[in-house]
Amino acid sequence: MEAVAMKETSLDIHHLFSYYQEMVYVAKRVVYDYQKAEDVVQEALMKAMRSYQHLKEQDKVKAWFRTIVIRTAIDTYRKEKKKELVSFDVLTEQGIELCYCDDTVEKSVTFQCMYQEVHNLLDDLSPKLKEVITLKYEDDLSDQQIADTLGISLSAAKTRIHRARKQLTELREQSLCL
């Protein structure tokens, strides 16, 4: 008798696997990657096996499992998001050169060339515009912080930033035409 009661309260793993593809789809909508979604579903399956005894209504296994998958996917997404956020200040303090790294060497080299090209074009800007662009992009200051640093109004700082960007764009277009 005890074995029958135990069987009714144990988790039927094959029953949960029948929802596998659907749950991968649910997880993929949160983490945006099929392999990560599969990992999420597997992790959710482990969580479901550990906490099955807390399920009150046995006929709602699918909804319960779906909730676990969604919450696990959200947790995974948040963890991945935290890994991607790296402060450039921390990298420069560690002596790491600011460089955009991507899956391909070609994109990385292209970015490095564009960075160098823009850096060279800064020399052609007036000292006021060069200073404001340097403060904005290399020192990563807000518009208000730039205004405070230069002792000018916020609107003047924004105007200089706009003019500097516009002039850099024009200088770049001119250099491409040559």
Long-range contacts (C-beta under 8 A, 24 or more apart in sequence): 8-58, 9-52, 9-53, 10-52, 11-48, 11-49, 11-52, 13-45, 13-49, 15-61, 16-45, 16-48, 16-61, 16-65, 19-62, 19-65, 19-66, 23-65, 23-66, 23-69, 26-66, 26-69, 26-70, 26-73, 27-69, 27-70, 27-72, 27-73, 30-70, 30-73, 30-74, 30-76, 30-77, 31-73, 31-76, 31-77, 31-80, 36-76, 36-80, 37-73, 39-76, 40-69, 40-72, 40-73, 40-76, 41-69, 43-72, 43-76, 44-68, 44-69, 44-72, 44-73, 47-72, 88-140, 89-140, 117-172, 117-175, 118-168, 118-172, 121-168, 121-171, 121-172, 121-175, 122-168, 124-171, 125-164, 125-167, 125-168, 125-171, 128-160, 129-160, 129-163, 129-164, 129-167, 130-164, 132-157, 132-160, 132-161, 132-164, 133-161, 133-164, 133-165, 133-168, 136-161
